[in-house]
Amino acid sequence: MNAINIEDVKEELKIPDKIRIFDTTLRDGEQAPGIALTVDEKIKIAQKLDELGVDTIEMGFPTVSEGERKAAKRMVELGFKSNICGLARVLQKDIDAVIDSDLSYAHLFIGTSPLHRDYKLKKSKEEILNQAIEAVEYAKDHGLTVEFSAEDATRTELNYLIEFYKGVEGAGADIINVPDTVGILVPST
């Protein structure tokens, strides 16, 4: 029987030495029907995620409610090792809610696929890119670390997606995220 050297496999697959965990339990988890976490429940979950060594905890969507902002402030006060991040659309009021929550890390997003452009946002590619760039610049001007997601990235035309991410990176985005929002990608061999 031939032994497999894990280092050879890692080299072939180009697996990085460090994998960064960005946990969305506190935001995505609340999107399930019947789930509404209290501030104390969010804090308890965040404490466990911090103990697990999660790199970044997306605490929720600060613009949604005073409870979200209160939870964010409490997480910051507790001084977790994990980064605490707030979700925000590319709207100044959303970014201001992240800032007002004492967070230093924002996860900005806007839809980029034809469906989002034509039916949800009713905006052109250029308008969406410009709005994203302005939002990144605003967030960076206010001292935030910025992670950026093109919502529905996997149904966005590849050339536009590349142009879009180059634009937000040029505006100062620290991290880009390529979400498969509706789960159309499948592993292939």
C-alpha positions as CSV (number, residue, x, y, z in Angstrom):
1,M,0.0,0.0,0.0
2,N,1.3,3.4,-0.9
3,A,1.4,6.1,1.8
4,I,0.1,9.5,0.9
5,N,2.2,12.4,2.1
6,I,-0.2,15.2,3.2
7,E,2.3,17.8,2.4
8,D,2.4,16.6,-1.2
9,V,-1.4,16.8,-1.4
10,K,-1.4,20.3,0.2
11,E,1.2,21.5,-2.4
12,E,-0.7,20.1,-5.3
13,L,-4.0,21.7,-4.1
14,K,-2.3,24.9,-3.1
15,I,-3.9,24.8,0.3
16,P,-2.9,27.8,2.4
17,D,-1.1,27.4,5.7
18,K,-3.8,29.5,7.4
19,I,-7.5,29.2,6.7
20,R,-9.5,32.3,7.9
21,I,-13.0,31.6,9.4
22,F,-15.6,34.3,8.8
23,D,-18.7,33.2,10.8
24,T,-22.2,34.4,9.9
25,T,-24.2,32.5,12.5
26,L,-25.4,35.7,14.2
27,R,-26.7,37.2,11.0
28,D,-27.6,34.3,8.7
29,G,-28.9,32.2,11.6
30,E,-31.5,34.8,12.4
31,Q,-32.8,34.6,8.8
32,A,-34.3,31.2,9.6
33,P,-38.1,31.3,10.2
34,G,-38.9,31.7,13.9
35,I,-35.4,32.6,15.0
36,A,-34.9,36.0,16.7
37,L,-32.0,36.1,19.1
38,T,-31.9,38.4,22.1
39,V,-28.9,40.6,22.8
40,D,-27.8,38.2,25.6
41,E,-28.2,35.1,23.3
42,K,-26.0,36.9,20.6
43,I,-23.4,37.6,23.2
44,K,-23.3,34.0,24.5
45,I,-22.9,32.7,20.9
46,A,-20.2,35.3,20.1
47,Q,-18.3,34.2,23.3
48,K,-18.3,30.6,22.2
49,L,-17.2,31.5,18.6
50,D,-14.4,33.6,20.1
51,E,-13.4,30.7,22.3
52,L,-13.3,28.5,19.2
53,G,-10.8,30.9,17.6
54,V,-13.1,32.2,14.8
55,D,-11.2,35.0,13.0
56,T,-14.2,37.2,12.3
57,I,-17.7,37.1,13.7
58,E,-20.4,38.9,11.6
59,M,-22.5,40.1,14.5
60,G,-25.5,41.1,12.4
61,F,-26.9,44.1,10.5
62,P,-26.6,47.2,12.7
63,T,-28.9,49.4,10.7
64,V,-31.8,47.0,11.4
65,S,-32.5,47.8,15.0
66,E,-31.3,49.4,18.3
67,G,-30.9,45.8,19.6
68,E,-28.4,45.0,16.9
69,R,-26.4,48.1,17.7
70,K,-26.5,47.3,21.4
71,A,-25.2,43.7,20.8
72,A,-22.4,45.1,18.7
73,K,-21.3,47.6,21.3
74,R,-21.4,44.9,24.0
75,M,-19.2,42.6,21.9
76,V,-16.7,45.4,21.4
77,E,-16.7,46.1,25.1
78,L,-16.0,42.5,25.9
79,G,-12.7,42.7,23.9
80,F,-13.0,39.4,22.0
81,K,-9.9,38.2,20.1
82,S,-12.1,37.6,17.1
83,N,-12.8,40.6,14.8
84,I,-16.4,41.8,15.2
85,C,-17.9,42.8,11.9
86,G,-21.2,44.5,11.0
87,L,-23.0,43.9,7.7
88,A,-24.0,47.0,5.7
89,R,-25.5,47.7,2.3
90,V,-23.6,50.3,0.2
91,L,-25.7,53.1,1.8
92,Q,-24.2,55.8,4.0
93,K,-26.9,55.2,6.7
94,D,-25.9,51.5,6.9
95,I,-22.2,52.4,7.2
96,D,-23.0,55.0,9.8
97,A,-24.9,52.4,11.8
98,V,-21.7,50.2,11.8
99,I,-19.7,53.3,13.0
100,D,-22.3,54.2,15.6
101,S,-22.1,50.6,16.9
102,D,-18.4,51.2,17.8
103,L,-17.4,48.5,15.2
104,S,-14.2,49.0,13.2
105,Y,-15.0,46.4,10.6
106,A,-17.7,46.6,8.0
107,H,-18.9,43.9,5.5
108,L,-20.3,45.9,2.6
109,F,-22.4,44.4,-0.2
110,I,-24.4,45.1,-3.3
111,G,-26.0,42.7,-5.8
112,T,-24.1,42.5,-9.1
113,S,-25.9,39.8,-11.1
114,P,-28.2,40.7,-14.0
115,L,-31.2,39.7,-11.9
116,H,-30.1,42.1,-9.1
117,R,-29.2,44.9,-11.5
118,D,-32.4,44.7,-13.6
119,Y,-35.1,43.7,-11.1
120,K,-33.9,44.5,-7.6
121,L,-31.7,47.6,-7.9
122,K,-32.8,48.8,-11.4
123,K,-29.3,50.2,-12.0
124,S,-26.6,49.8,-14.6
125,K,-23.3,48.1,-14.1
126,E,-21.6,51.5,-13.9
127,E,-24.0,52.9,-11.4
128,I,-23.6,49.8,-9.1
129,L,-19.8,50.0,-9.4
130,N,-19.7,53.7,-8.6
131,Q,-22.0,53.2,-5.6
132,A,-19.8,50.5,-4.3
133,I,-16.6,52.5,-4.8
134,E,-18.2,55.5,-3.0
135,A,-19.3,53.3,-0.1
136,V,-15.8,51.8,0.3
137,E,-14.2,55.2,0.2
138,Y,-16.7,56.5,2.8
139,A,-16.0,53.5,5.1
140,K,-12.3,53.8,4.7
141,D,-12.4,57.6,5.4
142,H,-14.1,56.7,8.7
143,G,-11.3,54.3,9.6
144,L,-13.1,51.0,9.0
145,T,-11.6,47.7,7.8
146,V,-13.7,46.8,4.7
147,E,-14.7,43.4,3.5
148,F,-16.7,43.6,0.3
149,S,-19.1,41.1,-1.2
150,A,-20.7,41.2,-4.6
151,E,-24.1,39.6,-3.8
152,D,-25.0,36.8,-6.2
153,A,-21.4,36.9,-7.5
154,T,-21.6,33.4,-9.1
155,R,-24.4,34.5,-11.4
156,T,-22.6,37.7,-12.4
157,E,-20.8,37.9,-15.7
158,L,-17.1,37.1,-15.1
159,N,-15.7,40.1,-16.9
160,Y,-17.9,42.5,-14.9
161,L,-17.2,40.7,-11.6
162,I,-13.5,41.1,-12.2
163,E,-13.9,44.8,-13.1
164,F,-16.1,45.3,-10.0
165,Y,-13.7,43.7,-7.6
166,K,-10.8,45.6,-9.1
167,G,-12.8,48.8,-8.5
168,V,-13.6,48.2,-4.9
169,E,-10.0,47.0,-4.3
170,G,-8.8,50.2,-5.8
171,A,-11.1,52.2,-3.6
172,G,-9.5,50.6,-0.5
173,A,-11.4,47.4,0.3
174,D,-9.2,45.2,2.5
175,I,-10.8,41.9,1.7
176,I,-13.1,40.7,-1.1
177,N,-15.6,37.9,-0.7
178,V,-17.2,36.0,-3.6
179,P,-20.5,34.6,-2.3
180,D,-22.5,31.9,-4.0
181,T,-25.7,33.6,-2.7
182,V,-28.2,31.2,-4.1
183,G,-26.0,28.1,-4.0
184,I,-25.6,27.3,-7.7
185,L,-22.0,26.1,-7.6
186,V,-21.3,22.4,-7.0
187,P,-18.0,20.6,-6.4
188,S,-16.6,19.0,-9.5
189,T,-13.9,16.4,-9.8
